[in-house]
Amino acid sequence: MNVFVFEYATAVNDINFIVEGRAMLNLILGGLRKEGIKAETIKNFSGPDLSEKILEKAGKSDYIILIAPNYELLKISNFLDQHTKNSSKVLISPVDALNKTLNKFNLYNELSNKILLPKTTKFQNFVIEDKTINFPIIIKPIYGTGCESAFVFNDNKSYKARTKTDGQKFNENFIVQEFVDGIHTSVCLFAGRDVYPVSLNRQLMKFEKSGRTNVRRARYDGSYVPFFNKLRERVFEYSKIISKDLNLKGYIGMDFVIDEKNEKIYLIEINPRITTSAIALSKAANLNIARQHIACFKDNEILRKGLSKVKFLNEVELLKYKDGTRCRIKK
């Protein structure tokens, strides 16, 4: 078997995502090679046509695994869906599911009548006087990845100062969302014929001052896996319902905020691809993420045997630094 692993940041040397991208790529390449599977990738591509290079690699491979920021993931998936004769070789959720998932406003429209999400609207439709969405609010890109350009505004005054006076470039490519206070978590799950939520993780989120009073910038510093919470099983049930409703496949990361006081669980966003939490999961439970991801599409029995009773050997903290990511065993 020959698998082509395309990871966007390392392929184009995107400095915004290169740290996480390199770590996720190494996780998958290492997992494939442990299984005796030949793996190829693209690094530091500088040619005129990346699409042609992707098609060339795809044509020589039995299967394709894609890892990319949201917009690029949707774009590349659509491209391969149109140009690959055997679309089943691309091991990712169907394009229709990606369209509903990767666009945060589409996700809200798709699920807001079925599960609890923060109230959401497009930036150009946000009118303070309507009181549809109350402060504090968070403004983020519709296709944003990893807290990219996400700002929290505590009140009307800070919002007007930043958007009107500073000329912050919010536009039709952004959403406005009520800011939900609580415990920031994520779920690692595998979706094949059945859905297996494997771990609830604590996200290491910071909301830092950004130069204006009552304005904070979101930052993701890593996670620790697993995280045990009294609402854990309910979060798992929600993640299974969401996966089946959207027809998601493969390894999936879902972000939730848990409001323990009111026992409410809010879905924040979905990453239908390998995420950085998978790195910590692989070490905490001794799981081969690549093997199980492929099994989601090709072998339900491997998936069932590997994930029905996952045992955690350690609690692992994944920390993000400027020069890379590091895992350490929590004492």
C-alpha positions in Angstrom: 0.0 0.0 0.0 1.2 3.5 -0.8 -0.3 6.5 1.0 0.1 10.1 0.0 -0.1 12.4 3.0 -0.7 16.1 2.1 -0.1 18.5 4.9 -0.6 22.1 3.7 1.7 24.1 6.0 4.8 22.0 5.3 4.0 21.7 1.6 4.0 25.4 1.1 6.1 26.5 4.1 3.3 28.5 5.7 4.8 30.1 8.8 1.4 30.6 10.4 0.7 26.9 10.7 4.1 25.3 10.2 4.6 24.3 13.9 1.4 22.3 14.2 1.5 21.1 10.6 4.9 19.5 10.9 3.9 17.8 14.1 0.7 16.4 12.6 2.5 15.3 9.5 5.2 13.4 11.5 2.5 11.7 13.6 0.8 10.3 10.5 4.0 9.4 8.6 5.4 7.7 11.6 2.1 5.8 12.2 2.0 4.6 8.5 5.6 3.4 8.6 5.0 1.4 11.8 2.4 -0.5 9.8 4.9 -1.1 6.9 3.0 1.3 4.7 4.9 3.3 2.2 4.2 7.0 2.7 4.9 10.0 0.5 4.4 13.7 1.0 5.3 17.2 -0.3 7.6 19.6 1.5 8.7 23.2 0.7 7.0 23.2 -2.8 8.1 26.2 -4.8 6.8 25.4 -8.2 4.2 27.3 -10.2 1.3 24.7 -9.9 0.8 23.0 -6.5 -2.5 21.4 -7.8 -0.6 19.5 -10.6 1.9 18.2 -8.0 -0.9 17.0 -5.8 -2.6 15.2 -8.7 0.7 13.6 -9.7 1.3 12.3 -6.1 -2.4 11.3 -5.8 -2.3 9.3 -9.1 0.6 7.2 -7.8 -1.0 6.4 -4.4 -3.6 4.0 -3.2 -5.0 6.4 -0.6 -4.7 10.1 0.2 -4.8 11.7 3.7 -5.3 15.5 3.8 -4.4 17.8 6.6 -4.9 21.6 6.1 -6.4 24.7 7.6 -10.2 24.9 7.0 -10.4 26.9 3.7 -7.5 25.1 2.1 -8.9 21.8 3.2 -12.2 22.5 1.5 -10.5 23.8 -1.6 -8.2 20.8 -2.0 -11.0 18.3 -1.2 -13.2 19.9 -3.9 -10.3 19.8 -6.4 -9.5 16.1 -5.8 -13.2 15.2 -5.9 -13.4 16.7 -9.4 -10.1 15.4 -10.7 -9.6 12.0 -9.1 -11.2 9.1 -11.0 -11.6 7.1 -7.7 -12.8 9.6 -5.1 -13.0 6.8 -2.5 -9.2 6.9 -2.3 -9.3 10.3 -0.6 -9.7 9.4 3.1 -11.8 12.4 4.3 -15.5 13.2 4.9 -17.6 13.7 1.8 -17.4 17.2 0.2 -21.0 18.0 1.2 -20.1 17.3 4.9 -17.0 19.5 4.6 -19.1 22.3 3.2 -21.4 22.1 6.2 -18.6 21.8 8.7 -15.6 23.9 7.7 -17.7 27.1 7.2 -18.7 28.1 10.8 -21.8 29.9 9.7 -23.0 26.9 7.7 -22.3 24.7 10.7 -24.5 27.0 12.9 -27.4 26.9 10.3 -27.1 23.2 10.0 -27.1 22.3 13.7 -28.6 25.2 15.8 -32.0 23.6 15.9 -30.6 20.3 17.0 -27.9 21.0 19.5 -26.7 23.9 21.6 -24.3 26.4 19.9 -23.5 30.0 20.7 -25.8 32.4 18.9 -24.1 33.3 15.6 -24.5 35.7 12.7 -22.4 37.0 9.8 -20.4 40.2 10.7 -22.2 42.3 8.1 -25.5 41.4 9.6 -24.5 42.2 13.2 -26.6 45.0 14.6 -25.9 45.9 18.2 -29.4 47.4 18.8 -31.1 44.2 17.8 -29.9 42.5 21.0 -30.0 39.2 19.2 -26.5 38.5 20.3 -25.4 40.1 23.6 -22.0 41.1 24.8 -19.4 39.7 25.4 -19.0 38.6 21.7 -16.2 36.9 19.8 -15.5 37.8 16.1 -13.6 35.2 14.1 -13.0 34.2 10.5 -15.7 32.0 8.9 -13.0 29.5 7.9 -10.6 30.3 10.7 -8.2 27.7 12.2 -6.5 27.7 15.6 -7.8 31.0 17.0 -6.6 32.8 13.9 -7.7 36.5 14.1 -10.3 35.8 16.8 -11.1 38.7 19.2 -13.4 38.9 22.2 -15.2 42.2 22.9 -16.6 42.8 26.4 -18.9 45.7 25.5 -20.3 48.0 22.8 -17.7 50.7 23.5 -14.8 48.4 23.0 -16.4 46.9 19.9 -16.9 50.3 18.3 -13.4 51.5 19.2 -11.8 48.5 17.5 -13.9 48.2 14.4 -14.5 51.9 13.7 -11.4 53.7 15.0 -8.7 51.2 14.5 -10.0 50.0 11.2 -9.8 46.3 12.1 -10.4 44.4 8.8 -13.5 42.6 9.8 -15.7 41.9 6.7 -18.1 39.4 5.1 -15.5 36.6 5.8 -16.1 36.9 9.6 -18.8 35.8 12.0 -20.0 37.3 15.3 -20.7 34.8 18.0 -21.8 35.1 21.6 -18.9 34.4 23.9 -19.6 31.4 26.1 -17.8 31.3 29.4 -16.8 27.8 30.6 -14.2 25.0 30.2 -12.7 24.8 26.7 -12.5 21.2 25.6 -12.2 19.1 22.5 -13.2 15.5 21.6 -11.0 13.2 19.6 -13.3 10.7 17.7 -13.2 8.2 14.9 -16.2 7.9 12.6 -16.6 4.9 10.4 -19.7 2.6 10.2 -19.9 3.4 14.0 -18.7 6.5 15.8 -16.1 6.1 18.6 -15.4 9.2 20.8 -12.1 8.3 22.4 -11.0 11.2 24.6 -12.2 14.4 26.0 -9.4 16.9 26.2 -8.8 20.2 28.1 -7.8 23.0 25.7 -5.2 25.4 27.0 -6.8 28.6 25.8 -5.8 32.2 26.7 -7.7 35.4 26.0 -5.0 38.1 26.2 -5.3 41.9 26.2 -4.8 43.3 22.7 -4.0 46.9 23.4 -7.6 48.1 23.9 -9.6 48.1 27.1 -12.1 45.2 27.2 -10.7 43.6 24.0 -9.0 40.3 24.2 -7.3 38.1 21.6 -7.8 34.3 21.6 -4.8 32.1 21.7 -4.4 28.3 21.7 -1.4 27.0 23.6 -2.0 23.3 23.5 -4.1 20.7 25.3 -3.9 17.8 27.7 -5.3 14.4 27.1 -7.4 12.9 28.6 -9.6 15.3 30.6 -12.2 13.8 33.0 -15.3 15.9 33.7 -18.7 15.0 35.1 -20.3 15.9 31.8 -17.9 13.8 29.7 -20.3 11.1 28.7 -22.9 13.6 27.6 -20.3 15.4 25.5 -19.4 12.1 23.9 -23.1 11.5 23.1 -23.4 14.9 21.5 -20.3 14.2 19.4 -21.8 10.9 18.1 -25.1 12.6 17.2 -23.3 15.4 15.4 -21.0 13.0 13.5 -23.9 10.9 12.3 -26.0 13.9 11.4 -23.3 15.5 9.3 -22.0 12.1 7.8 -18.5 12.7 9.0 -15.8 10.1 8.4 -12.3 9.5 9.7 -10.5 11.1 12.6 -12.5 14.2 13.8 -11.8 16.9 16.3 -14.8 18.7 17.9 -14.5 21.7 20.2 -16.9 22.2 23.0 -17.3 24.7 25.9 -18.7 23.1 29.1 -20.7 25.4 31.3 -20.5 23.3 34.5 -22.6 25.6 36.6 -25.7 25.3 34.4 -24.7 21.9 33.0 -24.8 23.1 29.4 -22.6 22.0 26.6 -21.9 24.2 23.6 -20.5 23.0 20.3 -18.0 25.6 19.1 -16.5 24.2 15.9 -15.5 21.0 14.1 -12.2 20.0 12.6 -12.8 17.1 10.1 -9.2 16.1 9.9 -6.2 15.2 12.0 -5.7 17.7 14.9 -2.9 18.5 17.2 -4.7 16.8 20.1 -4.2 13.5 18.2 -0.5 13.8 18.9 -1.1 13.7 22.7 -3.8 11.0 22.3 -1.4 8.7 20.5 1.0 8.9 23.4 -1.6 8.8 26.2 -3.4 5.7 24.9 -0.6 4.2 22.7 -2.9 4.5 19.6 -1.7 4.5 16.0 -3.8 7.4 14.7 -3.0 6.7 11.1 -4.0 3.1 11.3 -7.3 3.9 12.9 -8.0 6.8 10.5 -7.6 4.4 7.5 -9.8 1.8 9.3 -12.7 4.3 9.4 -12.9 4.0 5.7 -11.7 0.5 5.0 -12.0 -1.9 7.9 -14.7 -1.6 10.5 -13.4 -4.6 12.4 -10.0 -3.0 13.0 -11.8 0.1 14.2 -14.0 -1.8 16.6 -11.2 -3.8 18.1 -8.9 -0.9 18.4 -11.3 1.6 19.9 -14.0 -0.2 21.8 -12.0 -0.3 25.0 -9.3 2.4 24.9 -7.0 2.4 27.9 -5.1 5.5 28.9 -1.6 4.8 30.1 -0.7 8.4 30.8 -2.1 11.9 31.0 -0.2 13.8 28.3 0.2 17.6 28.0 0.8 19.0 24.5 2.4 22.4 24.5 2.9 24.7 21.5 6.0 26.7 21.2 7.3 29.0 18.4 9.8 26.3 17.3 7.6 23.3 17.6 5.2 21.2 19.8 6.3 19.1 22.7 4.5 16.4 24.7 5.2 15.7 28.3 3.7 13.3 30.8 1.7 15.1 33.5 2.6 14.1 37.0 
